[in-house]
Amino acid sequence: QKTIMSNRGILLSALAFGIAVFFSMPGGSAQSAEKKPLYLDAAQPIDKRVEDLLGRMTLSEKIGQMNMPCVYIGELGRDPAEKREGCRRFALGNVVAGVGPAGGFFTLADNALPEGSRQQAEYFNALQKEVIETTRLKIPLLQSEEGTHGVMCSGKTIFPEGLAIGSTWNMDLVRQIYAAEGQEARGVGIHQLYTLVIEPNRDPRLGRNQEGYSEDPYLCSRIAQSIVQGAQGKDVSAPGKVVSGLCHYPGQSQPVSGFERGAMEISERTLRDVFLPPWVAGIKTEGALGVMATYPAIDGVPTHSSDKILTKILRDELGFRGLVLSEGGGIGTLVTEKIAANQKEAGAMALRAGLDVGISYEPGFMLLMIENVKEGKVPMELIDRAVRRILRQKMVLGLFDRPYVDAARVSDDAHRELALQVAHEGIVLLKNERNLLPLENEFLKSIAVIGPNADDVAAQLGDYVPRRITSPIVTVLEGIKRKAGTKTKVFYAKGCSAIGDRETVNQGEAAKQFEEATEAARKAEVAVVVVGEDAKGNGEGRDVASLDLPGLQEDLIKAVQATGTPTIVVLINGRPLSIRWPAAHVPAIVEAWRPGEEGGTAVADVLFGDYNPSGRLPITVPRHVGQLPMYYNYSPSKAMWKSVRGYVDMDA
């Protein structure tokens, strides 16, 4: 027995010696046998994994994670090819010395990957692979894209926008829209969809209100819930699910004078009664994991510097556990509002308030933030707080364990039938005297299609659409031609542009266009005049002082009506318009809003009676801009004065 034990001891000693020699050999064999870091162990709890990884990171790596720049910025390149290389270098930490590797990107697909879903999936996979295989800590990238009414990159469905969706009053349909977006986004490697605008639309002069669904806090709350249920679901790591990035917290839709980025001078009661309910529904009830801080100051304090808004209400009251992203250039709002003297101060203030991610290559969240830390102006605890949230988001999404997509399975086959259904349900019949509608296709021999928006793709789609549109777009003119068939003659005339006025328009050209329009109307049995707003006149940064039909469009309607041909007005617009004369004189008016890629089909189906319009207004239509603010839930005192007197110069 002693001999056996002795031999065993010799064997064990020899084995130990051999292992020691093996590990000391050149080539680092010890590294390959080293235990896998805890943060890469999928069996461990997420919070433990996050803390393990956070403890291994340098300040440079932490600041890198806090930056996920919008790829439209020039610093990453001027054209798609340059931007792809610029993103690769920034992802690896090779653009700004001392910052990186990057946390991810915003709008990369739209700005650098124009060829469609296959290119997007292959590039995202390749970029993810290079970061994971060559960077020290192997932290995957987080990719975000706009998803206002469709994933904003080529090859994706373009749904109707804003008020068209709100006019459906169909929450199951809203869930389907954003579930489809989630599938189209996650399938190519996009993990978060932003600019999902759940704030109530309270001032139609603000061009950006095109993106909102309703003036009503309750309807917006139900829509917020439906968006999160559809896009994010209960398990954001599941196939086809993405983070719902709700915008713009806590609101920007009632700015002073209706101006983009204007301060919101609202009371605490208005904040809580009108603006916060959709956030309660989307975050506290459904668990949304994304928020974009808004541009404006709320009650005099810029949101990007407000601890009350970004921490006390958002995280302490609503229980938010996701990421707070800046608006584009949002850190700079603190300088504009003169709260901070420069970007260095602004970055520190924004981080302290609760901002986690900068999306605009702003120095206050890059090298100047590192200076703040080294100078003791920003404690490392605040940096760690933001990075902890970023790492947790990536782990909740499953990116550390499943970073790639199956590029062979993606295609540009979109949810076209769903887009048509939304367009159908979003059309509102505002007026139909003497049953002019529906048109009887069987007996109709000729029809005139007139107006600047009859064949305008950009006007029909609205804003936040891909830079390169690959989907076929059916305009109203095309939809009517298809519906009318070969037996009905279709006469088309643009009539005028959707913008401009009598002072700026070429009078000779205007007279010629009007003559073409009236001639088309005289030759037809019925005239459809398609008017409203073009892409330049409505959308983000495109605010108006008047809500009347822009340019010469009302004159065009009057001219067509004067021919005696029965006239129908179709509105293609992103905001409610004050259409006093048409409302009083035109027998049939159809509101189509921004009806998306199948909008022309939907409008034609309604005009010819193949779809019975069921949309209902989710917003008030003012007779005049002087009535603003104009929403249904106004005070009893306003109701009393309307009934007693109203305005001196106009019916209230």
KOLKENU-113340 format. One line per field, with one value per residue (C-alpha): residue in one letter; x, y negated, z. Coordinates in steps of 0.25 Angstrom, whole numbers. Layout:
BEGIN
residuo	(A/...)
px	(X/...)
py	(Y/...)
pz	(Z/...)
END
This chain:
BEGIN
residuo	(Q/K/T/I/M/S/N/R/G/I/L/L/S/A/L/A/F/G/I/A/V/F/F/S/M/P/G/G/S/A/Q/S/A/E/K/K/P/L/Y/L/D/A/A/Q/P/I/D/K/R/V/E/D/L/L/G/R/M/T/L/S/E/K/I/G/Q/M/N/M/P/C/V/Y/I/G/E/L/G/R/D/P/A/E/K/R/E/G/C/R/R/F/A/L/G/N/V/V/A/G/V/G/P/A/G/G/F/F/T/L/A/D/N/A/L/P/E/G/S/R/Q/Q/A/E/Y/F/N/A/L/Q/K/E/V/I/E/T/T/R/L/K/I/P/L/L/Q/S/E/E/G/T/H/G/V/M/C/S/G/K/T/I/F/P/E/G/L/A/I/G/S/T/W/N/M/D/L/V/R/Q/I/Y/A/A/E/G/Q/E/A/R/G/V/G/I/H/Q/L/Y/T/L/V/I/E/P/N/R/D/P/R/L/G/R/N/Q/E/G/Y/S/E/D/P/Y/L/C/S/R/I/A/Q/S/I/V/Q/G/A/Q/G/K/D/V/S/A/P/G/K/V/V/S/G/L/C/H/Y/P/G/Q/S/Q/P/V/S/G/F/E/R/G/A/M/E/I/S/E/R/T/L/R/D/V/F/L/P/P/W/V/A/G/I/K/T/E/G/A/L/G/V/M/A/T/Y/P/A/I/D/G/V/P/T/H/S/S/D/K/I/L/T/K/I/L/R/D/E/L/G/F/R/G/L/V/L/S/E/G/G/G/I/G/T/L/V/T/E/K/I/A/A/N/Q/K/E/A/G/A/M/A/L/R/A/G/L/D/V/G/I/S/Y/E/P/G/F/M/L/L/M/I/E/N/V/K/E/G/K/V/P/M/E/L/I/D/R/A/V/R/R/I/L/R/Q/K/M/V/L/G/L/F/D/R/P/Y/V/D/A/A/R/V/S/D/D/A/H/R/E/L/A/L/Q/V/A/H/E/G/I/V/L/L/K/N/E/R/N/L/L/P/L/E/N/E/F/L/K/S/I/A/V/I/G/P/N/A/D/D/V/A/A/Q/L/G/D/Y/V/P/R/R/I/T/S/P/I/V/T/V/L/E/G/I/K/R/K/A/G/T/K/T/K/V/F/Y/A/K/G/C/S/A/I/G/D/R/E/T/V/N/Q/G/E/A/A/K/Q/F/E/E/A/T/E/A/A/R/K/A/E/V/A/V/V/V/V/G/E/D/A/K/G/N/G/E/G/R/D/V/A/S/L/D/L/P/G/L/Q/E/D/L/I/K/A/V/Q/A/T/G/T/P/T/I/V/V/L/I/N/G/R/P/L/S/I/R/W/P/A/A/H/V/P/A/I/V/E/A/W/R/P/G/E/E/G/G/T/A/V/A/D/V/L/F/G/D/Y/N/P/S/G/R/L/P/I/T/V/P/R/H/V/G/Q/L/P/M/Y/Y/N/Y/S/P/S/K/A/M/W/K/S/V/R/G/Y/V/D/M/D/A)
px	(0/11/18/5/3/18/16/3/10/22/11/4/17/21/8/8/22/18/6/15/25/14/8/22/25/25/12/3/-4/-8/-16/-25/-27/-31/-45/-55/-58/-71/-77/-76/-83/-98/-101/-98/-108/-108/-105/-93/-88/-89/-82/-71/-69/-70/-59/-49/-52/-43/-48/-46/-54/-65/-66/-66/-78/-85/-84/-93/-92/-102/-95/-101/-90/-78/-67/-70/-70/-76/-82/-87/-74/-66/-76/-75/-60/-62/-71/-62/-50/-59/-65/-50/-47/-37/-44/-43/-30/-34/-49/-53/-57/-70/-83/-91/-97/-110/-115/-104/-113/-120/-107/-97/-104/-114/-114/-125/-126/-116/-105/-109/-109/-95/-89/-94/-89/-76/-74/-79/-69/-58/-61/-63/-51/-41/-44/-39/-52/-61/-73/-83/-89/-103/-109/-121/-130/-142/-155/-166/-174/-165/-150/-143/-134/-135/-143/-153/-168/-172/-185/-195/-190/-195/-209/-212/-209/-216/-229/-230/-233/-229/-219/-218/-213/-203/-197/-196/-189/-178/-177/-174/-164/-157/-156/-151/-140/-135/-134/-123/-116/-123/-126/-133/-144/-145/-154/-167/-174/-184/-185/-199/-199/-203/-199/-201/-192/-180/-175/-170/-184/-186/-180/-190/-203/-213/-215/-222/-213/-222/-221/-206/-205/-212/-204/-191/-195/-198/-185/-177/-185/-183/-168/-162/-171/-168/-155/-146/-136/-146/-146/-152/-152/-145/-144/-156/-149/-160/-159/-158/-158/-165/-170/-168/-181/-186/-174/-175/-180/-180/-165/-156/-148/-156/-158/-170/-176/-185/-190/-187/-201/-201/-188/-195/-209/-205/-191/-187/-199/-193/-179/-186/-193/-181/-171/-177/-188/-181/-166/-161/-145/-142/-145/-139/-138/-145/-139/-148/-147/-158/-162/-149/-140/-134/-138/-124/-120/-132/-130/-144/-149/-138/-136/-146/-158/-153/-146/-151/-165/-167/-157/-150/-138/-133/-125/-127/-121/-119/-126/-117/-108/-116/-104/-102/-116/-110/-101/-112/-121/-109/-109/-95/-84/-78/-79/-70/-79/-91/-86/-84/-98/-105/-98/-101/-116/-117/-113/-106/-103/-99/-103/-96/-81/-82/-69/-76/-78/-64/-50/-56/-63/-50/-44/-55/-53/-38/-40/-50/-62/-69/-68/-65/-78/-86/-78/-81/-95/-97/-88/-95/-108/-102/-96/-108/-116/-107/-108/-123/-124/-115/-104/-92/-98/-104/-98/-100/-112/-115/-111/-115/-130/-132/-139/-147/-160/-168/-181/-188/-202/-201/-197/-210/-219/-213/-215/-230/-233/-226/-234/-245/-258/-260/-271/-280/-292/-302/-295/-285/-276/-274/-271/-278/-267/-276/-283/-271/-265/-255/-249/-239/-228/-223/-213/-199/-200/-207/-194/-184/-177/-170/-182/-189/-179/-176/-163/-154/-153/-141/-131/-132/-146/-146/-161/-171/-179/-194/-198/-212/-211/-206/-216/-228/-222/-221/-235/-242/-236/-236/-250/-249/-241/-232/-228/-217/-212/-203/-210/-200/-189/-192/-184/-181/-190/-195/-183/-173/-180/-177/-190/-189/-186/-197/-208/-203/-204/-218/-223/-218/-225/-238/-238/-236/-248/-257/-254/-257/-270/-263/-251/-242/-233/-222/-216/-209/-194/-182/-169/-163/-175/-177/-168/-157/-152/-163/-172/-183/-190/-203/-211/-218/-215/-201/-199/-209/-216/-229/-230/-228/-240/-248/-245/-248/-261/-265/-264/-277/-271/-274/-262/-255/-244/-234/-224/-210/-204/-197/-204/-219/-222/-232/-240/-251/-255/-254/-262/-273/-274/-268/-278/-268/-255/-246/-234/-223/-212/-198/-203/-190/-185/-199/-206/-211/-217/-225/-230/-235/-242/-249/-253/-259/-265/-257/-253/-263/-256/-255/-245/-248/-241/-231/-228/-236/-237/-237/-244/-233/-219/-224/-232/-220/-218/-228/-231/-244/-241/-241/-245/-260/-257/-254/-266/-275/-269/-270/-285/-287/-279/-267/-258/-262/-257/-260/-269/-263)
py	(0/-9/-6/-9/-23/-26/-23/-31/-43/-42/-42/-54/-62/-59/-63/-76/-79/-76/-85/-96/-94/-94/-107/-114/-110/-122/-124/-127/-114/-118/-129/-119/-111/-123/-123/-130/-144/-144/-155/-145/-134/-134/-126/-137/-147/-160/-169/-161/-161/-176/-179/-169/-176/-190/-187/-183/-196/-208/-222/-222/-210/-215/-228/-220/-213/-226/-230/-225/-236/-238/-234/-246/-255/-258/-254/-239/-242/-249/-237/-223/-217/-227/-226/-210/-212/-223/-215/-203/-212/-219/-205/-201/-213/-218/-232/-240/-237/-233/-230/-216/-206/-211/-207/-207/-216/-223/-223/-215/-207/-219/-227/-217/-204/-208/-195/-189/-178/-168/-179/-184/-170/-166/-179/-179/-165/-168/-180/-173/-162/-171/-178/-165/-158/-170/-179/-176/-174/-169/-178/-177/-189/-194/-199/-209/-214/-223/-216/-227/-220/-210/-206/-218/-210/-205/-192/-194/-197/-212/-212/-224/-234/-241/-245/-235/-224/-232/-233/-218/-217/-203/-198/-184/-190/-199/-187/-180/-192/-193/-178/-178/-189/-181/-169/-177/-184/-172/-163/-172/-175/-188/-187/-200/-208/-222/-235/-227/-240/-237/-252/-258/-267/-281/-291/-288/-300/-292/-284/-272/-270/-262/-251/-250/-242/-251/-263/-254/-249/-236/-232/-235/-226/-214/-216/-216/-203/-197/-202/-195/-183/-181/-185/-181/-171/-165/-159/-169/-158/-149/-149/-161/-169/-183/-193/-203/-217/-227/-241/-253/-252/-258/-266/-277/-278/-291/-300/-316/-321/-307/-308/-296/-294/-305/-305/-298/-308/-299/-297/-285/-281/-281/-273/-262/-263/-265/-261/-250/-240/-233/-232/-225/-216/-212/-211/-208/-199/-193/-194/-202/-202/-214/-229/-241/-254/-266/-279/-289/-295/-291/-301/-309/-297/-290/-276/-271/-277/-274/-264/-265/-261/-251/-244/-247/-246/-236/-226/-228/-230/-222/-212/-213/-203/-206/-217/-232/-237/-251/-258/-261/-273/-272/-274/-288/-292/-295/-305/-311/-313/-319/-309/-305/-313/-303/-288/-284/-289/-284/-270/-269/-275/-266/-254/-258/-260/-246/-246/-232/-233/-244/-242/-255/-254/-265/-268/-270/-254/-251/-257/-268/-258/-251/-264/-267/-253/-256/-269/-264/-272/-259/-247/-233/-228/-236/-231/-217/-219/-222/-211/-201/-204/-203/-189/-184/-188/-180/-168/-169/-169/-157/-163/-157/-143/-145/-157/-152/-151/-141/-150/-139/-140/-154/-161/-174/-167/-177/-177/-184/-179/-184/-198/-198/-193/-205/-215/-210/-211/-225/-232/-241/-245/-260/-263/-256/-265/-259/-246/-250/-239/-227/-229/-219/-213/-205/-218/-228/-231/-242/-248/-259/-258/-271/-277/-278/-266/-256/-251/-255/-243/-252/-259/-245/-239/-250/-251/-241/-232/-225/-234/-223/-218/-205/-201/-204/-216/-217/-232/-237/-239/-225/-219/-225/-221/-207/-207/-214/-204/-206/-210/-223/-234/-241/-255/-260/-275/-279/-293/-299/-296/-293/-304/-319/-331/-342/-350/-339/-331/-333/-339/-335/-321/-321/-325/-314/-303/-308/-308/-294/-290/-296/-290/-276/-279/-283/-271/-262/-257/-259/-266/-261/-272/-267/-278/-280/-281/-277/-271/-285/-291/-281/-272/-274/-289/-293/-302/-311/-323/-320/-307/-311/-304/-308/-316/-317/-304/-310/-318/-305/-299/-311/-311/-296/-297/-309/-300/-294/-280/-272/-274/-265/-270/-260/-265/-260/-267/-265/-275/-279/-291/-302/-300/-310/-312/-297/-293/-303/-301/-287/-275/-264/-265/-253/-254/-244/-250/-245/-231/-224/-215/-210/-223/-224/-211/-214/-227/-221/-210/-220/-229/-218/-211/-198/-202/-209/-221/-218/-227/-237/-250/-249/-264/-277/-284/-299/-309/-319/-319/-331/-320/-313/-306/-297/-284/-277/-276/-291/-298/-301/-316/-315/-307/-318/-329/-322/-321/-335/-343/-337/-346/-360/-356/-341/-331/-323)
pz	(0/3/-10/-17/-10/-13/-28/-28/-22/-32/-43/-38/-36/-50/-55/-48/-53/-67/-66/-60/-72/-82/-77/-77/-91/-101/-109/-97/-95/-81/-87/-95/-82/-74/-68/-76/-71/-62/-71/-83/-76/-80/-68/-59/-54/-63/-52/-47/-62/-63/-50/-54/-68/-62/-52/-64/-72/-74/-74/-89/-91/-83/-90/-103/-99/-96/-110/-121/-132/-143/-156/-163/-157/-166/-156/-160/-175/-187/-195/-191/-194/-186/-175/-174/-172/-163/-154/-154/-149/-139/-134/-131/-124/-135/-139/-126/-118/-104/-107/-110/-115/-118/-111/-124/-135/-138/-153/-158/-168/-174/-176/-180/-185/-196/-204/-195/-184/-189/-189/-175/-169/-175/-171/-157/-155/-160/-152/-139/-142/-143/-131/-123/-128/-128/-116/-102/-95/-107/-104/-116/-122/-120/-133/-133/-144/-146/-146/-146/-157/-162/-160/-166/-176/-190/-192/-181/-181/-180/-173/-172/-162/-149/-150/-160/-150/-139/-148/-148/-133/-135/-124/-130/-143/-136/-129/-143/-149/-139/-138/-153/-151/-140/-149/-160/-151/-143/-155/-161/-147/-142/-127/-124/-131/-127/-130/-126/-123/-112/-107/-109/-121/-115/-126/-140/-144/-140/-152/-144/-139/-152/-145/-133/-133/-125/-116/-106/-94/-93/-107/-107/-95/-101/-114/-105/-99/-112/-118/-107/-107/-122/-124/-110/-104/-91/-95/-104/-106/-114/-129/-136/-123/-121/-111/-112/-112/-108/-111/-108/-93/-86/-98/-108/-115/-109/-111/-109/-123/-129/-132/-133/-120/-113/-98/-92/-83/-76/-61/-52/-54/-69/-69/-61/-66/-81/-84/-74/-76/-89/-82/-70/-80/-88/-77/-64/-70/-81/-78/-90/-90/-98/-96/-104/-96/-102/-107/-100/-86/-77/-67/-70/-69/-81/-81/-83/-70/-62/-50/-47/-61/-65/-51/-41/-50/-60/-51/-37/-41/-53/-51/-64/-66/-80/-87/-88/-101/-105/-116/-128/-122/-109/-100/-107/-103/-90/-96/-105/-93/-86/-74/-78/-83/-92/-96/-85/-74/-82/-83/-68/-65/-75/-69/-55/-59/-64/-79/-82/-97/-107/-121/-128/-126/-116/-109/-96/-95/-101/-98/-90/-81/-79/-75/-65/-58/-57/-52/-41/-47/-50/-41/-47/-40/-50/-62/-56/-55/-69/-74/-65/-72/-85/-82/-76/-88/-97/-88/-87/-102/-103/-111/-103/-105/-119/-126/-141/-150/-161/-173/-183/-178/-179/-191/-195/-195/-187/-180/-191/-189/-174/-179/-188/-177/-168/-179/-181/-167/-165/-176/-170/-178/-174/-183/-194/-198/-208/-207/-217/-212/-215/-230/-238/-246/-255/-261/-260/-273/-269/-257/-255/-244/-241/-230/-225/-216/-226/-231/-220/-214/-203/-199/-198/-189/-179/-171/-165/-177/-184/-191/-202/-205/-212/-209/-220/-216/-221/-222/-223/-238/-240/-230/-238/-251/-247/-241/-253/-263/-278/-280/-272/-277/-266/-269/-260/-257/-245/-244/-235/-225/-210/-205/-209/-210/-219/-217/-220/-231/-246/-250/-264/-260/-250/-260/-270/-259/-254/-269/-270/-258/-261/-275/-269/-260/-271/-279/-268/-261/-247/-242/-230/-225/-217/-208/-195/-191/-198/-191/-190/-183/-172/-163/-153/-153/-163/-154/-159/-155/-163/-164/-177/-189/-194/-207/-217/-214/-209/-222/-230/-222/-225/-240/-242/-234/-243/-255/-250/-250/-237/-228/-218/-209/-204/-193/-192/-180/-167/-158/-158/-167/-166/-179/-177/-192/-196/-184/-188/-203/-207/-206/-202/-194/-191/-181/-184/-175/-179/-184/-187/-199/-202/-200/-214/-214/-201/-206/-219/-211/-203/-214/-222/-211/-210/-195/-186/-179/-164/-159/-148/-145/-133/-133/-134/-148/-145/-154/-152/-145/-136/-128/-123/-114/-120/-113/-108/-93/-91/-78/-74/-75/-90/-92/-85/-93/-106/-104/-99/-109/-116/-125/-130/-144/-145/-140/-129)
END
